Amino acid sequence: MKLIRTKREKLVFEISLPEKRLLFEVLKLYPLISATHHRLSKTARSAQHDENQRLLEESLAAQREENRKNVRAMLDKPGRFQEAASGFQLTLSGPEIEWLLQVLNDVRVGSWIALGSPDPEQGKKIVFNEKILPRFRMMELAGAFEIVFLDALSGRTPVE
């Protein structure tokens, strides 16, 4: 996948059929980070804190469900993927890309958490096996798509 041009505040990407399938595969995983993962405080404990934490979790769950529906609707929008000789042309606005970045980041970070939050500098390495490989693959794919979108938004990607 690569940025091929900008057209009136829209960015047009060239994406092959296999890349499109992978993008959809990654996005289908959203949301991966549990609403209970986000804590108001690591130390505070009170009845008010517990109620606020519950409200946070409910709010995050509702937001994620809405995001999940919206990402599906956005990608299924007629004309979003135009057939081209090399596969497809995907046209997105800056705000749409920023929103996709949030969804992709949830999948990437959620995969990282599911892998046990590996950190080689702290001696927390991934032990690869058949169970771990699909999650690792999705984490890496989400990151690869994030890089393409971030480079496009920053202007670091040369446009042909």
MODELLER restraints for C-alpha pairs under 7 A, 6 or more apart:
rsr = mdl.restraints
at = mdl.atoms
rsr.add(forms.Gaussian(group=physical.xy_distance, feature=features.Distance(at['CA:1:A'], at['CA:13:A']), mean=6.56, stdev=0.5))
rsr.add(forms.Gaussian(group=physical.xy_distance, feature=features.Distance(at['CA:1:A'], at['CA:14:A']), mean=5.49, stdev=0.5))
rsr.add(forms.Gaussian(group=physical.xy_distance, feature=features.Distance(at['CA:1:A'], at['CA:15:A']), mean=4.50, stdev=0.5))
rsr.add(forms.Gaussian(group=physical.xy_distance, feature=features.Distance(at['CA:1:A'], at['CA:16:A']), mean=6.85, stdev=0.5))
rsr.add(forms.Gaussian(group=physical.xy_distance, feature=features.Distance(at['CA:1:A'], at['CA:19:A']), mean=6.79, stdev=0.5))
rsr.add(forms.Gaussian(group=physical.xy_distance, feature=features.Distance(at['CA:2:A'], at['CA:13:A']), mean=5.33, stdev=0.5))
rsr.add(forms.Gaussian(group=physical.xy_distance, feature=features.Distance(at['CA:2:A'], at['CA:14:A']), mean=5.38, stdev=0.5))
rsr.add(forms.Gaussian(group=physical.xy_distance, feature=features.Distance(at['CA:2:A'], at['CA:15:A']), mean=6.84, stdev=0.5))
rsr.add(forms.Gaussian(group=physical.xy_distance, feature=features.Distance(at['CA:2:A'], at['CA:148:A']), mean=6.73, stdev=0.5))
rsr.add(forms.Gaussian(group=physical.xy_distance, feature=features.Distance(at['CA:3:A'], at['CA:12:A']), mean=5.93, stdev=0.5))
rsr.add(forms.Gaussian(group=physical.xy_distance, feature=features.Distance(at['CA:3:A'], at['CA:13:A']), mean=4.26, stdev=0.5))
rsr.add(forms.Gaussian(group=physical.xy_distance, feature=features.Distance(at['CA:3:A'], at['CA:14:A']), mean=6.27, stdev=0.5))
rsr.add(forms.Gaussian(group=physical.xy_distance, feature=features.Distance(at['CA:3:A'], at['CA:152:A']), mean=6.43, stdev=0.5))
rsr.add(forms.Gaussian(group=physical.xy_distance, feature=features.Distance(at['CA:3:A'], at['CA:157:A']), mean=6.84, stdev=0.5))
rsr.add(forms.Gaussian(group=physical.xy_distance, feature=features.Distance(at['CA:3:A'], at['CA:159:A']), mean=6.13, stdev=0.5))
rsr.add(forms.Gaussian(group=physical.xy_distance, feature=features.Distance(at['CA:4:A'], at['CA:12:A']), mean=5.86, stdev=0.5))
rsr.add(forms.Gaussian(group=physical.xy_distance, feature=features.Distance(at['CA:4:A'], at['CA:13:A']), mean=5.41, stdev=0.5))
rsr.add(forms.Gaussian(group=physical.xy_distance, feature=features.Distance(at['CA:4:A'], at['CA:14:A']), mean=6.25, stdev=0.5))
rsr.add(forms.Gaussian(group=physical.xy_distance, feature=features.Distance(at['CA:4:A'], at['CA:159:A']), mean=5.04, stdev=0.5))
rsr.add(forms.Gaussian(group=physical.xy_distance, feature=features.Distance(at['CA:4:A'], at['CA:160:A']), mean=5.45, stdev=0.5))
rsr.add(forms.Gaussian(group=physical.xy_distance, feature=features.Distance(at['CA:5:A'], at['CA:11:A']), mean=6.15, stdev=0.5))
rsr.add(forms.Gaussian(group=physical.xy_distance, feature=features.Distance(at['CA:5:A'], at['CA:12:A']), mean=5.33, stdev=0.5))
rsr.add(forms.Gaussian(group=physical.xy_distance, feature=features.Distance(at['CA:5:A'], at['CA:159:A']), mean=5.37, stdev=0.5))
rsr.add(forms.Gaussian(group=physical.xy_distance, feature=features.Distance(at['CA:5:A'], at['CA:160:A']), mean=6.68, stdev=0.5))
rsr.add(forms.Gaussian(group=physical.xy_distance, feature=features.Distance(at['CA:6:A'], at['CA:12:A']), mean=5.89, stdev=0.5))
rsr.add(forms.Gaussian(group=physical.xy_distance, feature=features.Distance(at['CA:9:A'], at['CA:93:A']), mean=6.23, stdev=0.5))
rsr.add(forms.Gaussian(group=physical.xy_distance, feature=features.Distance(at['CA:10:A'], at['CA:91:A']), mean=6.41, stdev=0.5))
rsr.add(forms.Gaussian(group=physical.xy_distance, feature=features.Distance(at['CA:10:A'], at['CA:92:A']), mean=5.49, stdev=0.5))
rsr.add(forms.Gaussian(group=physical.xy_distance, feature=features.Distance(at['CA:10:A'], at['CA:93:A']), mean=4.41, stdev=0.5))
rsr.add(forms.Gaussian(group=physical.xy_distance, feature=features.Distance(at['CA:10:A'], at['CA:94:A']), mean=6.72, stdev=0.5))
rsr.add(forms.Gaussian(group=physical.xy_distance, feature=features.Distance(at['CA:11:A'], at['CA:91:A']), mean=5.63, stdev=0.5))
rsr.add(forms.Gaussian(group=physical.xy_distance, feature=features.Distance(at['CA:11:A'], at['CA:92:A']), mean=5.39, stdev=0.5))
rsr.add(forms.Gaussian(group=physical.xy_distance, feature=features.Distance(at['CA:11:A'], at['CA:93:A']), mean=6.07, stdev=0.5))
rsr.add(forms.Gaussian(group=physical.xy_distance, feature=features.Distance(at['CA:12:A'], at['CA:89:A']), mean=6.28, stdev=0.5))
rsr.add(forms.Gaussian(group=physical.xy_distance, feature=features.Distance(at['CA:12:A'], at['CA:90:A']), mean=5.54, stdev=0.5))
rsr.add(forms.Gaussian(group=physical.xy_distance, feature=features.Distance(at['CA:12:A'], at['CA:91:A']), mean=4.42, stdev=0.5))
rsr.add(forms.Gaussian(group=physical.xy_distance, feature=features.Distance(at['CA:12:A'], at['CA:92:A']), mean=6.55, stdev=0.5))
rsr.add(forms.Gaussian(group=physical.xy_distance, feature=features.Distance(at['CA:13:A'], at['CA:89:A']), mean=5.43, stdev=0.5))
rsr.add(forms.Gaussian(group=physical.xy_distance, feature=features.Distance(at['CA:13:A'], at['CA:90:A']), mean=5.00, stdev=0.5))
rsr.add(forms.Gaussian(group=physical.xy_distance, feature=features.Distance(at['CA:13:A'], at['CA:91:A']), mean=6.34, stdev=0.5))
rsr.add(forms.Gaussian(group=physical.xy_distance, feature=features.Distance(at['CA:14:A'], at['CA:88:A']), mean=5.91, stdev=0.5))
rsr.add(forms.Gaussian(group=physical.xy_distance, feature=features.Distance(at['CA:14:A'], at['CA:89:A']), mean=4.74, stdev=0.5))
rsr.add(forms.Gaussian(group=physical.xy_distance, feature=features.Distance(at['CA:14:A'], at['CA:90:A']), mean=6.38, stdev=0.5))
rsr.add(forms.Gaussian(group=physical.xy_distance, feature=features.Distance(at['CA:15:A'], at['CA:87:A']), mean=6.01, stdev=0.5))
rsr.add(forms.Gaussian(group=physical.xy_distance, feature=features.Distance(at['CA:15:A'], at['CA:88:A']), mean=5.28, stdev=0.5))
rsr.add(forms.Gaussian(group=physical.xy_distance, feature=features.Distance(at['CA:15:A'], at['CA:89:A']), mean=6.09, stdev=0.5))
rsr.add(forms.Gaussian(group=physical.xy_distance, feature=features.Distance(at['CA:15:A'], at['CA:90:A']), mean=6.83, stdev=0.5))
rsr.add(forms.Gaussian(group=physical.xy_distance, feature=features.Distance(at['CA:16:A'], at['CA:86:A']), mean=6.15, stdev=0.5))
rsr.add(forms.Gaussian(group=physical.xy_distance, feature=features.Distance(at['CA:16:A'], at['CA:87:A']), mean=4.36, stdev=0.5))
rsr.add(forms.Gaussian(group=physical.xy_distance, feature=features.Distance(at['CA:16:A'], at['CA:88:A']), mean=6.01, stdev=0.5))
rsr.add(forms.Gaussian(group=physical.xy_distance, feature=features.Distance(at['CA:17:A'], at['CA:87:A']), mean=5.46, stdev=0.5))
rsr.add(forms.Gaussian(group=physical.xy_distance, feature=features.Distance(at['CA:26:A'], at['CA:138:A']), mean=6.10, stdev=0.5))
rsr.add(forms.Gaussian(group=physical.xy_distance, feature=features.Distance(at['CA:26:A'], at['CA:142:A']), mean=6.41, stdev=0.5))
rsr.add(forms.Gaussian(group=physical.xy_distance, feature=features.Distance(at['CA:27:A'], at['CA:104:A']), mean=6.82, stdev=0.5))
rsr.add(forms.Gaussian(group=physical.xy_distance, feature=features.Distance(at['CA:29:A'], at['CA:107:A']), mean=6.55, stdev=0.5))
rsr.add(forms.Gaussian(group=physical.xy_distance, feature=features.Distance(at['CA:30:A'], at['CA:68:A']), mean=6.58, stdev=0.5))
rsr.add(forms.Gaussian(group=physical.xy_distance, feature=features.Distance(at['CA:30:A'], at['CA:103:A']), mean=6.56, stdev=0.5))
rsr.add(forms.Gaussian(group=physical.xy_distance, feature=features.Distance(at['CA:30:A'], at['CA:106:A']), mean=6.91, stdev=0.5))
rsr.add(forms.Gaussian(group=physical.xy_distance, feature=features.Distance(at['CA:30:A'], at['CA:107:A']), mean=5.83, stdev=0.5))
rsr.add(forms.Gaussian(group=physical.xy_distance, feature=features.Distance(at['CA:31:A'], at['CA:64:A']), mean=6.41, stdev=0.5))
rsr.add(forms.Gaussian(group=physical.xy_distance, feature=features.Distance(at['CA:31:A'], at['CA:106:A']), mean=6.40, stdev=0.5))
rsr.add(forms.Gaussian(group=physical.xy_distance, feature=features.Distance(at['CA:31:A'], at['CA:107:A']), mean=6.52, stdev=0.5))
rsr.add(forms.Gaussian(group=physical.xy_distance, feature=features.Distance(at['CA:32:A'], at['CA:106:A']), mean=6.22, stdev=0.5))
rsr.add(forms.Gaussian(group=physical.xy_distance, feature=features.Distance(at['CA:32:A'], at['CA:107:A']), mean=5.49, stdev=0.5))
rsr.add(forms.Gaussian(group=physical.xy_distance, feature=features.Distance(at['CA:32:A'], at['CA:110:A']), mean=4.78, stdev=0.5))
rsr.add(forms.Gaussian(group=physical.xy_distance, feature=features.Distance(at['CA:33:A'], at['CA:106:A']), mean=6.18, stdev=0.5))
rsr.add(forms.Gaussian(group=physical.xy_distance, feature=features.Distance(at['CA:33:A'], at['CA:110:A']), mean=4.60, stdev=0.5))
rsr.add(forms.Gaussian(group=physical.xy_distance, feature=features.Distance(at['CA:35:A'], at['CA:57:A']), mean=4.98, stdev=0.5))
rsr.add(forms.Gaussian(group=physical.xy_distance, feature=features.Distance(at['CA:35:A'], at['CA:60:A']), mean=5.77, stdev=0.5))
rsr.add(forms.Gaussian(group=physical.xy_distance, feature=features.Distance(at['CA:35:A'], at['CA:61:A']), mean=5.96, stdev=0.5))
rsr.add(forms.Gaussian(group=physical.xy_distance, feature=features.Distance(at['CA:36:A'], at['CA:57:A']), mean=5.94, stdev=0.5))
rsr.add(forms.Gaussian(group=physical.xy_distance, feature=features.Distance(at['CA:39:A'], at['CA:53:A']), mean=6.86, stdev=0.5))
rsr.add(forms.Gaussian(group=physical.xy_distance, feature=features.Distance(at['CA:40:A'], at['CA:53:A']), mean=6.22, stdev=0.5))
rsr.add(forms.Gaussian(group=physical.xy_distance, feature=features.Distance(at['CA:80:A'], at['CA:90:A']), mean=5.78, stdev=0.5))
rsr.add(forms.Gaussian(group=physical.xy_distance, feature=features.Distance(at['CA:80:A'], at['CA:91:A']), mean=5.90, stdev=0.5))
rsr.add(forms.Gaussian(group=physical.xy_distance, feature=features.Distance(at['CA:81:A'], at['CA:88:A']), mean=5.74, stdev=0.5))
rsr.add(forms.Gaussian(group=physical.xy_distance, feature=features.Distance(at['CA:81:A'], at['CA:89:A']), mean=5.49, stdev=0.5))
rsr.add(forms.Gaussian(group=physical.xy_distance, feature=features.Distance(at['CA:81:A'], at['CA:90:A']), mean=4.76, stdev=0.5))
rsr.add(forms.Gaussian(group=physical.xy_distance, feature=features.Distance(at['CA:82:A'], at['CA:88:A']), mean=5.27, stdev=0.5))
rsr.add(forms.Gaussian(group=physical.xy_distance, feature=features.Distance(at['CA:82:A'], at['CA:89:A']), mean=5.05, stdev=0.5))
rsr.add(forms.Gaussian(group=physical.xy_distance, feature=features.Distance(at['CA:82:A'], at['CA:90:A']), mean=6.61, stdev=0.5))
rsr.add(forms.Gaussian(group=physical.xy_distance, feature=features.Distance(at['CA:83:A'], at['CA:89:A']), mean=6.39, stdev=0.5))
rsr.add(forms.Gaussian(group=physical.xy_distance, feature=features.Distance(at['CA:94:A'], at['CA:153:A']), mean=6.92, stdev=0.5))
rsr.add(forms.Gaussian(group=physical.xy_distance, feature=features.Distance(at['CA:97:A'], at['CA:149:A']), mean=6.59, stdev=0.5))
rsr.add(forms.Gaussian(group=physical.xy_distance, feature=features.Distance(at['CA:101:A'], at['CA:146:A']), mean=5.96, stdev=0.5))
rsr.add(forms.Gaussian(group=physical.xy_distance, feature=features.Distance(at['CA:104:A'], at['CA:142:A']), mean=5.38, stdev=0.5))
rsr.add(forms.Gaussian(group=physical.xy_distance, feature=features.Distance(at['CA:104:A'], at['CA:146:A']), mean=6.65, stdev=0.5))
rsr.add(forms.Gaussian(group=physical.xy_distance, feature=features.Distance(at['CA:105:A'], at['CA:142:A']), mean=6.97, stdev=0.5))
rsr.add(forms.Gaussian(group=physical.xy_distance, feature=features.Distance(at['CA:107:A'], at['CA:139:A']), mean=6.71, stdev=0.5))
rsr.add(forms.Gaussian(group=physical.xy_distance, feature=features.Distance(at['CA:107:A'], at['CA:142:A']), mean=6.59, stdev=0.5))
rsr.add(forms.Gaussian(group=physical.xy_distance, feature=features.Distance(at['CA:108:A'], at['CA:139:A']), mean=4.39, stdev=0.5))
rsr.add(forms.Gaussian(group=physical.xy_distance, feature=features.Distance(at['CA:108:A'], at['CA:142:A']), mean=5.45, stdev=0.5))
rsr.add(forms.Gaussian(group=physical.xy_distance, feature=features.Distance(at['CA:108:A'], at['CA:143:A']), mean=6.30, stdev=0.5))
rsr.add(forms.Gaussian(group=physical.xy_distance, feature=features.Distance(at['CA:111:A'], at['CA:135:A']), mean=5.77, stdev=0.5))
rsr.add(forms.Gaussian(group=physical.xy_distance, feature=features.Distance(at['CA:111:A'], at['CA:136:A']), mean=6.87, stdev=0.5))
rsr.add(forms.Gaussian(group=physical.xy_distance, feature=features.Distance(at['CA:111:A'], at['CA:139:A']), mean=5.40, stdev=0.5))
rsr.add(forms.Gaussian(group=physical.xy_distance, feature=features.Distance(at['CA:112:A'], at['CA:139:A']), mean=6.64, stdev=0.5))
rsr.add(forms.Gaussian(group=physical.xy_distance, feature=features.Distance(at['CA:115:A'], at['CA:132:A']), mean=6.99, stdev=0.5))
rsr.add(forms.Gaussian(group=physical.xy_distance, feature=features.Distance(at['CA:118:A'], at['CA:124:A']), mean=4.83, stdev=0.5))
rsr.add(forms.Gaussian(group=physical.xy_distance, feature=features.Distance(at['CA:118:A'], at['CA:125:A']), mean=5.26, stdev=0.5))
rsr.add(forms.Gaussian(group=physical.xy_distance, feature=features.Distance(at['CA:118:A'], at['CA:126:A']), mean=6.03, stdev=0.5))
rsr.add(forms.Gaussian(group=physical.xy_distance, feature=features.Distance(at['CA:119:A'], at['CA:125:A']), mean=6.13, stdev=0.5))
rsr.add(forms.Gaussian(group=physical.xy_distance, feature=features.Distance(at['CA:151:A'], at['CA:157:A']), mean=5.43, stdev=0.5))
